[in-house]
Amino acid sequence: MTQNEHTTSDQEYLESFQADLIAREAKVAQREQDVSKREAALETKSTPVAVPSGLSEADLDLSTATEDAKQGRGPQAAPSQRKAYGQWLRDHHPGRTPLKSFHVTLKKRNTDDQAFTVQAVDESDARRLAYNQAGVAQRTEGYNALVRRV
């Protein structure tokens, strides 16, 4: 009778031991999945986000602007129109510079050209934003940025 009692208790012990092992294996598998997700997130190349500085031209309320000021927004505007537009901006949006659309092409010998359309304050800001989007350090030798106002 004692042998039967020992067999039952040994079997219960083995079952509880096996259940404990299964629970531990599940925890280890979950940890491995978490680690592989973190590694995959680190391996994906994140593109730098370049934040434009300035005020979007779409946000400007031109209802108070003169006709010369409205015409001064365009890339082919006459100097007097540009001056009127600049004065209107200083009067109605002090300290804020409007963003303009630029098309920037990054060129490097023996590689494909990379083209970007960015909203920037001026040509140097557009060049900086394009370099950031391409993941290239600024003023890197071998790269040439061609900037054109859209």
Stockholm file with secondary structure:
# STOCKHOLM 1.0

chainA/1-150         MTQNEHTTSDQEYLESFQADLIAREAKVAQREQDVSKREAALETKSTPVAVPSGLSEADLDLSTATEDAKQGRGPQAAPSQRKAYGQWLRDHHPGRTPLKSFHVTLKKRNTDDQAFTVQAVDESDARRLAYNQAGVAQRTEGYNALVRRV
#=GR chainA/1-150 SS CHHHHHHHHHHHHHHHHHHHHHHHHHHHHHHHHHHHHHHHHHHSCCCCCCCCCSEEGGGCCGGGSCHHHHHTTSTTCCHHHHHHHHHHHHHHSTTCCEEEEEEEEEEETTSCCEEEEEEESSHHHHHHHHHHHHTCCTTCTTEEEEEEEC
#=GC SS_cons         CHHHHHHHHHHHHHHHHHHHHHHHHHHHHHHHHHHHHHHHHHHSCCCCCCCCCSEEGGGCCGGGSCHHHHHTTSTTCCHHHHHHHHHHHHHHSTTCCEEEEEEEEEEETTSCCEEEEEEESSHHHHHHHHHHHHTCCTTCTTEEEEEEEC
//
